[in-house]
Amino acid sequence: GENVEQHPSTLSVQEGDSAVIKCTYSDSASNYFPWYKQELGKRPQLIIDIRSNVGEKKDQRIAVTLNKTAKHFSLHITETQPEDSAVYFCAARPFGNEKLTFGTGTRLTIIP
Amino acid sequence: DTEVTQTPKHLVMGMTNKKSLKCEQHMGHRAMYWYKQKAKKPPELMFVYSYEKLSINESVPSRFSPECPNSSLLNLHLHALQPEDSALYLCASSQRTSAYEQYFGPGTRLTVT
């Protein structure tokens, strides 16, 4: 089955700086890669996703890049704000598979 | 309505109790999911329902029994749980299992004493 590794497990950045979280996946059939943000005590919230037919997607301060050859994808947050502090999970899903496999999570802390 | 709702928010039960968790969505989604999330861990898939039929059971112990009475409702019946079953139980839905986006409910925080 699919295996997703996520790094780093914790990340602290100064407010206004950029944050990058990286994930690698094992199944070359994976074609869908979402990112979820989970604040303490809240539900995971889908913030951005990318499909295997594109290499990059951007939504305001958030962007995701995908390298299919290397089987890795990354989340980029620019101009970080205190409300970006949360745990971020990457995930991957192989084509035709109903199961979404999550990475282990990154706790992002924005330092004011 | 673009939300997945779950009740109750919190549940404390003894090991001999029987209780149920409820999940509801009114987005017309035909795929619904149960996940278990332990502290500081990612969500772990338990069950998938597609068009009200169970399509995935991730080798979950029989003390967890899912039910999908209609396309909007998903239940998780609990019986004879163990303290290690204490966790956040999340429900999610998507348009179909082949659709990409899954949307999560707020979860039920379960404590087994």
Interface residues (C-beta under 8 A of the other chain):
Chain A: Y32 P34 Y36 K42 R43 P44 Q45 L46 D49 R51 F89 R93 G96 E98 K99 L100 F102 G103 T104 G105
Chain B: A31 K40 K41 P42 P43 L45 V48 S50 S55 I56 E58 L90 T97 S98 Y100 E101 Q102 Y103 F104 G105 P106 G107
